[in-house]
């Protein structure tokens, strides 16, 4: 946006040197302002679209990471349950031998 403003200022300075008639200068200046606003709007739309695309991409990546985390959590829980069951069976086996 600052670049657009700087470009607009330079354009107005160039127009001031070119047009000596005040009415013609104001008309051309209004046209330049309209053009700057149009460029600003198109740049904003382009940046908004880029932002939206990036946001959607990050959401997809987030979903993938979340799914992997859930899968890893379930695997870890299953491994812990299996280890618990084997240790419990071993302890019960040892305790039954002692009795």
C-alpha positions as CSV (number, residue, x, y, z in Angstrom):
1,X,0.0,0.0,0.0
2,X,2.8,2.4,0.8
3,X,4.3,1.6,-2.6
4,X,1.0,2.6,-4.2
5,X,0.9,5.8,-2.3
6,X,4.5,6.7,-3.3
7,X,3.7,5.9,-6.9
8,X,0.6,8.0,-6.8
9,X,2.6,11.0,-5.3
10,X,5.2,10.7,-8.1
11,X,2.4,10.5,-10.7
12,X,0.7,13.6,-9.4
13,X,4.0,15.5,-9.3
14,X,4.6,14.5,-13.0
15,X,1.1,15.6,-13.9
16,X,1.5,18.9,-12.2
17,X,4.6,19.6,-14.3
18,X,2.8,18.5,-17.5
19,X,-0.6,20.2,-17.1
20,X,-0.6,24.0,-16.5
21,X,-4.4,24.4,-16.9
22,X,-5.9,24.0,-13.4
23,X,-9.2,22.4,-14.5
24,X,-7.4,19.9,-16.7
25,X,-5.0,19.1,-13.9
26,X,-7.8,18.5,-11.4
27,X,-9.6,16.2,-13.8
28,X,-6.4,14.2,-14.6
29,X,-5.7,14.1,-10.9
30,X,-9.2,12.7,-10.2
31,X,-8.6,10.0,-12.8
32,X,-5.2,9.2,-11.3
33,X,-6.9,8.8,-7.8
34,X,-9.5,6.5,-9.3
35,X,-6.8,4.4,-11.0
36,X,-4.9,4.2,-7.7
37,X,-8.0,3.1,-5.8
38,X,-8.6,0.5,-8.5
39,X,-5.1,-0.8,-8.2
40,X,-5.4,-0.8,-4.4
41,X,-8.6,-2.8,-4.5
42,X,-7.2,-5.3,-7.0
43,X,-4.1,-5.7,-4.9
44,X,-6.2,-6.2,-1.7
45,X,-8.3,-8.8,-3.5
46,X,-5.2,-10.6,-4.7
47,X,-3.6,-10.6,-1.2
48,X,-6.9,-11.7,0.3
49,X,-7.1,-14.6,-2.1
50,X,-3.5,-15.6,-1.3
51,X,-4.2,-15.4,2.4
52,X,-7.3,-17.6,2.0
53,X,-5.4,-20.2,-0.1
54,X,-2.6,-20.2,2.5
55,X,-5.1,-20.5,5.4
56,X,-6.8,-23.5,3.7
57,X,-3.5,-25.2,3.0
58,X,-2.5,-24.7,6.7
59,X,-5.9,-26.1,7.8
60,X,-5.3,-29.2,5.7
61,X,-1.8,-29.6,7.1
62,X,-3.2,-29.2,10.6
63,X,-5.8,-31.9,10.0
64,X,-3.1,-34.3,8.8
65,X,-1.0,-33.6,11.8
66,X,-4.0,-34.0,14.1
67,X,-4.9,-37.3,12.5
68,X,-1.3,-38.5,12.9
69,X,-1.3,-37.4,16.5
70,X,-4.5,-39.3,17.2
71,X,-3.2,-42.4,15.5
72,X,0.1,-42.2,17.4
73,X,-1.8,-41.7,20.7
74,X,-3.9,-44.8,20.0
75,X,-0.9,-46.9,19.1
76,X,0.9,-45.8,22.3
77,X,-2.2,-46.5,24.4
78,X,-2.5,-50.0,22.8
79,X,1.2,-50.7,23.5
80,X,0.8,-49.6,27.1
81,X,-2.3,-51.8,27.5
82,X,-0.5,-54.8,26.0
83,X,2.5,-54.3,28.2
84,X,0.2,-53.9,31.2
85,X,-1.6,-57.1,30.4
86,X,1.7,-59.1,29.9
87,X,3.1,-57.8,33.2
88,X,-0.1,-58.5,35.0
89,X,-0.2,-62.0,33.6
90,X,3.4,-62.6,34.6
91,X,2.8,-61.2,38.2
92,X,-0.3,-63.4,38.5
93,X,1.6,-66.4,37.3
94,X,4.4,-65.8,39.8
95,X,2.0,-65.2,42.6
96,X,0.1,-68.4,41.8
97,X,3.4,-70.4,41.9
98,X,4.3,-68.9,45.3
99,X,1.0,-70.0,46.8
